[in-house]
Amino acid sequence: MTSVRRVIVGISGASGAALAVETLRILTKLEVESYVTVTAGAEQTIRHELGPKARDEIRALATRDLPPSDIAAPIASGSFKVDAMLVAPCSMRSLAAIAYGTGEGLLVRAADVTLKERRPLVLLAREAPLHEGHLEAMLKVTRMGAIVSPPVPPFYSGLESLEDMTHQIAARALSSAGIDPGDVLRRWQGAEL
Ligand SMILES: Cc1cc2nc3c(=O)[nH]c(=O)nc-3n(C[C@H](O)[C@H](O)[C@H](O)COP(=O)(O)O)c2cc1C
């Protein structure tokens, strides 16, 4: 059982909507409250990548599912206590908005609040290849205290399927945010090479 009690999960319109679902499944198992906000872009990628029922699963897994326009939501204020925030997956648009502190929409505002309160913020930034603007935004948010953790597969960990890979990436992102995902994360124990 983790001591972390409450986490924000922002879901933006990058490819990899399954990362959000896996993250929420793990948090649910850990009995951690999840405050979820889904951007308009993510509504499309969720439907396209996971089918029409996935959005309902996200709603069911979330403790609260907050509209992206609700800038008066609890997570829009630093006085509302949360332990960490993940953006899974994180689009280049959301990344840039976070980097420049634009505060537009609930996801970007909540990320801004997470940074200003010096709480862990993990961005599963997904795009390839990357141009200078993407890299600059990544450097900027890193200097501001965020952890940029692109969803790259841990090829060495005996991945068995796409689901397994997604699960491992989500578990690692949670670990980076200070949330111990428990046994679901296969940790390297060393090997004879
Ligand atoms: C199927 C699909 C896949 C996409 N994949 C990515 C991606 O991997 N990275 C990215 O930055 N944008 C991607 N986009 C574009 C974003 O959804 C778009 O830039 C959107 O405006 C992001 O806004 P948001 O951050 O508010 O969700 C994708 C769009 C679609 C429809």
The ligand as an SDF file (V2000), in Angstrom:
LIG
                    3D

 31 33  0  0  0  0  0  0  0  0999 V2000
   -4.7860    9.9300  -33.8940 C   0  0  0  0  0  0  0  0  0  0  0  0
   -4.0080   11.1270  -33.4390 C   0  0  0  0  0  0  0  0  0  0  0  0
   -2.7550   10.9800  -32.9180 C   0  0  0  0  0  0  0  0  0  0  0  0
   -2.0240   12.0810  -32.4890 C   0  0  0  0  0  0  0  0  0  0  0  0
   -0.7890   11.8680  -31.9670 N   0  0  0  0  0  0  0  0  0  0  0  0
   -0.0970   12.9310  -31.4700 C   0  0  0  0  0  0  0  0  0  0  0  0
    1.1510   12.7040  -30.8260 C   0  0  0  0  0  0  0  0  0  0  0  0
    1.6220   11.5830  -30.6710 O   0  0  0  0  0  0  0  0  0  0  0  0
    1.7910   13.7880  -30.3240 N   0  0  0  0  0  0  0  0  0  0  0  0
    1.2840   15.0580  -30.4050 C   0  0  0  0  0  0  0  0  0  0  0  0
    1.9170   15.9880  -29.9180 O   0  0  0  0  0  0  0  0  0  0  0  0
    0.0980   15.2880  -31.0270 N   0  0  0  0  0  0  0  0  0  0  0  0
   -0.6110   14.2700  -31.5530 C   0  0  0  0  0  0  0  0  0  0  0  0
   -1.8270   14.4830  -32.1490 N   0  0  0  0  0  0  0  0  0  0  0  0
   -2.2880   15.8650  -32.3180 C   0  0  0  0  0  0  0  0  0  0  0  0
   -2.9390   16.4400  -31.0530 C   0  0  0  0  0  0  0  0  0  0  0  0
   -4.1180   15.7080  -30.7100 O   0  0  0  0  0  0  0  0  0  0  0  0
   -3.3090   17.9160  -31.3040 C   0  0  0  0  0  0  0  0  0  0  0  0
   -2.1260   18.6920  -31.4750 O   0  0  0  0  0  0  0  0  0  0  0  0
   -4.1560   18.5020  -30.1960 C   0  0  0  0  0  0  0  0  0  0  0  0
   -4.4460   19.8570  -30.5380 O   0  0  0  0  0  0  0  0  0  0  0  0
   -3.4730   18.4430  -28.8710 C   0  0  0  0  0  0  0  0  0  0  0  0
   -4.1760   19.2340  -27.9280 O   0  0  0  0  0  0  0  0  0  0  0  0
   -4.2440   18.8640  -26.3950 P   0  0  0  0  0  0  0  0  0  0  0  0
   -2.8540   18.8810  -25.8650 O   0  0  0  0  0  0  0  0  0  0  0  0
   -5.0900   19.9290  -25.7970 O   0  0  0  0  0  0  0  0  0  0  0  0
   -4.8760   17.5230  -26.2930 O   0  0  0  0  0  0  0  0  0  0  0  0
   -2.5720   13.3910  -32.5950 C   0  0  0  0  0  0  0  0  0  0  0  0
   -3.8500   13.5380  -33.1250 C   0  0  0  0  0  0  0  0  0  0  0  0
   -4.5700   12.4300  -33.5400 C   0  0  0  0  0  0  0  0  0  0  0  0
   -5.9530   12.6330  -34.1050 C   0  0  0  0  0  0  0  0  0  0  0  0
  1  2  1  0
  2  3  1  0
  2 30  2  0
  3  4  2  0
  4  5  1  0
  4 28  1  0
  5  6  2  0
  6  7  1  0
  6 13  1  0
  7  8  2  0
  7  9  1  0
  9 10  1  0
 10 11  2  0
 10 12  1  0
 12 13  2  0
 13 14  1  0
 14 15  1  0
 14 28  1  0
 15 16  1  0
 16 17  1  0
 16 18  1  0
 18 19  1  0
 18 20  1  0
 20 21  1  0
 20 22  1  0
 22 23  1  0
 23 24  1  0
 24 25  2  0
 24 26  1  0
 24 27  1  0
 28 29  2  0
 29 30  1  0
 30 31  1  0
M  END
$$$$
